[in-house]
């Protein structure tokens, strides 16, 4: 099984506390996910604060509008520094996403580190090269745009 890595960094002119408040709330995921993904939380999430052991299920439509069920668990929370979500069921063979926040002069730096693997061995690697890696990059490009629209750009 080949494990791929994606790392993204973004800086925003807000406090680490503001960034944590927004990014650690599962209810905000739909706001920073491209609309074509059809992101919808289905786990009865009622806006409670994120916690270790929290399970969140949702539907996404990553390919050709076909809905897929995705279940993740928040496995680590260290407020306001980082949290980790891991896929329990879904489109990936393996998904481990670390979200880091760090106060910097004039704002906050957000760093995402994702390790993922796809099913189907060599075909999964081919799919990654053909469209999965690009789609993940596009999702983070969209997120960057939305967050800058909401909170502004670093100067």
C-alpha positions as CSV (number, residue, x, y, z in Angstrom):
1,X,0.0,0.0,0.0
2,X,1.4,3.3,-1.1
3,X,0.9,6.2,1.4
4,X,0.7,9.6,-0.1
5,X,1.4,12.9,1.7
6,X,-0.1,16.3,1.2
7,X,1.0,19.4,3.2
8,X,-0.7,22.8,3.0
9,X,0.1,26.0,4.9
10,X,-2.0,29.2,5.2
11,X,-1.6,32.3,7.2
12,X,-4.5,34.5,8.3
13,X,-4.6,37.8,10.2
14,X,-6.7,36.5,13.1
15,X,-5.8,35.2,16.5
16,X,-5.1,31.5,17.2
17,X,-8.2,31.5,19.4
18,X,-10.4,32.8,16.5
19,X,-8.9,30.3,14.1
20,X,-9.4,27.4,16.6
21,X,-13.0,28.5,17.2
22,X,-13.8,28.3,13.5
23,X,-11.7,25.4,12.3
24,X,-12.4,23.0,15.2
25,X,-16.1,23.2,14.7
26,X,-17.4,20.4,12.4
27,X,-20.4,22.6,11.5
28,X,-18.0,24.9,9.5
29,X,-16.7,22.1,7.3
30,X,-19.3,22.7,4.7
31,X,-18.4,26.4,4.5
32,X,-14.8,25.6,3.4
33,X,-15.6,22.6,1.2
34,X,-16.3,23.3,-2.5
35,X,-20.0,23.1,-3.2
36,X,-19.6,20.5,-6.0
37,X,-18.5,18.1,-3.2
38,X,-22.1,18.0,-1.8
39,X,-20.7,17.9,1.7
40,X,-23.4,17.1,4.3
41,X,-23.0,16.1,7.9
42,X,-25.3,13.1,8.7
43,X,-24.3,12.2,12.2
44,X,-26.8,14.3,14.1
45,X,-24.0,16.8,15.1
46,X,-25.6,19.4,17.3
47,X,-22.8,22.0,17.3
48,X,-21.0,20.6,20.4
49,X,-17.4,21.5,20.9
50,X,-14.9,19.1,19.2
51,X,-13.5,16.3,21.5
52,X,-11.3,13.3,21.2
53,X,-13.4,10.3,20.3
54,X,-16.0,12.3,18.4
55,X,-17.3,10.5,15.4
56,X,-18.7,12.5,12.5
57,X,-20.4,10.9,9.5
58,X,-21.2,12.7,6.3
59,X,-21.8,12.3,2.6
60,X,-19.5,13.7,0.0
61,X,-19.6,13.5,-3.8
62,X,-16.0,13.5,-4.9
63,X,-16.4,11.8,-8.2
64,X,-19.1,12.3,-10.8
65,X,-21.6,13.4,-8.2
66,X,-21.8,9.9,-6.7
67,X,-22.5,10.2,-3.0
68,X,-20.1,8.4,-0.7
69,X,-20.5,8.0,3.0
70,X,-17.5,9.1,5.0
71,X,-17.0,8.5,8.7
72,X,-14.1,10.2,10.6
73,X,-13.1,10.2,14.2
74,X,-11.4,13.1,16.0
75,X,-8.6,11.1,17.7
76,X,-6.5,13.9,19.2
77,X,-7.4,17.4,20.4
78,X,-4.9,19.9,22.0
79,X,-6.7,23.2,22.1
80,X,-5.7,25.6,20.4
81,X,-2.7,23.9,18.9
82,X,-3.9,20.9,16.9
83,X,-6.4,18.2,16.3
84,X,-6.4,15.0,14.2
85,X,-9.1,13.3,12.3
86,X,-8.9,9.8,11.0
87,X,-11.2,8.0,8.5
88,X,-13.0,5.0,10.0
89,X,-15.1,4.3,6.8
90,X,-15.0,5.9,3.5
91,X,-13.3,6.2,0.1
92,X,-9.7,5.9,1.3
93,X,-7.9,2.8,2.5
94,X,-6.1,5.2,5.0
95,X,-6.7,8.8,6.0
96,X,-4.9,10.6,8.7
97,X,-5.3,14.4,8.8
98,X,-3.4,16.6,11.3
99,X,-4.5,20.3,11.7
100,X,-1.8,22.5,13.3
101,X,-2.3,26.1,14.4
102,X,0.5,28.4,15.5
103,X,0.4,32.0,16.6
104,X,2.7,34.2,14.4
105,X,3.2,37.9,14.4
106,X,0.0,39.5,13.1
107,X,-2.0,36.3,12.9
108,X,-2.0,32.6,12.8
109,X,-0.4,29.9,10.6
110,X,-2.5,26.9,9.8
111,X,-0.7,23.8,8.6
112,X,-2.4,20.6,7.4
113,X,-0.6,17.4,7.0
114,X,-2.5,14.6,5.4
115,X,-1.3,11.0,4.9
116,X,-3.7,8.9,2.7
117,X,-3.8,5.7,0.8
118,X,-6.2,4.6,-1.9
119,X,-7.7,1.2,-2.6
120,X,-6.9,-1.0,-5.6
121,X,-3.1,-1.0,-5.4
122,X,-1.5,0.2,-8.6
123,X,-4.9,1.4,-9.9
124,X,-5.2,3.6,-6.8
125,X,-1.8,5.1,-7.4
126,X,-2.8,5.8,-11.0
127,X,-6.0,7.4,-9.8
128,X,-4.0,9.6,-7.4
129,X,-1.8,10.8,-10.2
130,X,-4.7,11.3,-12.6
131,X,-7.2,13.1,-10.3
132,X,-7.2,12.5,-6.5
133,X,-4.1,14.6,-5.8
134,X,-5.4,17.4,-8.0
135,X,-8.8,17.3,-6.3
136,X,-7.3,17.4,-2.8
137,X,-5.2,20.4,-3.9
138,X,-8.3,22.1,-5.4
139,X,-10.2,21.6,-2.1
140,X,-7.4,23.4,-0.2
141,X,-7.2,26.1,-2.8
142,X,-11.0,26.7,-2.3
143,X,-10.6,26.6,1.5
144,X,-7.8,29.2,1.3
145,X,-10.0,31.5,-0.9
146,X,-13.0,31.2,1.5
147,X,-10.9,31.8,4.6
148,X,-9.3,34.8,3.1
149,X,-12.7,36.2,2.1
150,X,-14.0,35.6,5.7
151,X,-10.9,36.7,7.7
152,X,-8.7,38.7,5.3
153,X,-5.2,38.2,3.9
154,X,-1.9,38.5,5.8
155,X,0.0,41.7,4.9
